[in-house]
Amino acid sequence: MIAFLCGLVIQVEAGSCVVDVNGVGYLLAASTRTLAALPNPPEKARILVETVVREDAILLYGFVESAERAWFRLLTGVQGVGAKVALAILSTLSPAELVAVLSTSDKASLTRAPGVGGRLAERIITELRDKAGRMPGAGADIVLPVAVTPEGGVEADALLALAGLGFRRVEALPVLRRVLEAHGPGATLDTVLRDSLKDLAR
């Protein structure tokens, strides 16, 4: 098994890259997140590898961080989630965002990934929800896309974002107000959302 490759990145394309290690070119499939983090060819890089052996091929998948590789392994353990779909999910959501999505049963965010329909998203959430808190990214800062209402202020914007994640107003508002009171008038939207999600996910 190949744990990682250290060599020259000589080619980066949509969905894959080629790494030259001592004159041997290795083709690695990768998420857009990993590909975007690679140096411009031809520069040296160290890429973590997951090897998948099939009857007709030996396939290599590359990752710039161990958290992404760990999530790839977890996702591909779900029935119906192959390597291609797992990479699509990891291209759409970071490890930290995946923790939030699974913890809050946010099916809509999962279905943004190509190849993930409503039924598969439900299966992923059901099978992985209890494991999300122990996965890499669980303690990271989470930055979520937020629809901002110009006149609403931090409370209204945060409430709108939490509603988009599936939380009912009646459960989200008390938590949100406790967080706002703890941080005071200078609280930022990112901070309020992060702390509210931690409380609501318990």
Buried (B, 14 or more C-beta within 10 A) or exposed (E): EBEEBEBBBEBBEEBBBBBBEEEEEBEBBBBBBBBEBBEEBEEEBEBBBBEBEEEEEEBBBBBBBEBBBBBBEBBBEBEEBEBEBBBBBBBBBBBBBBBBBBBBBBBEBBBEBEBBEEEBBBBBBEBBBEEBEEBBBBEBEBBBEBEEEEEEEBBBBBBBBBEBBBBEEEEBBEBBEEBBEEBEEEBEBBBBBBBBBBEBBE
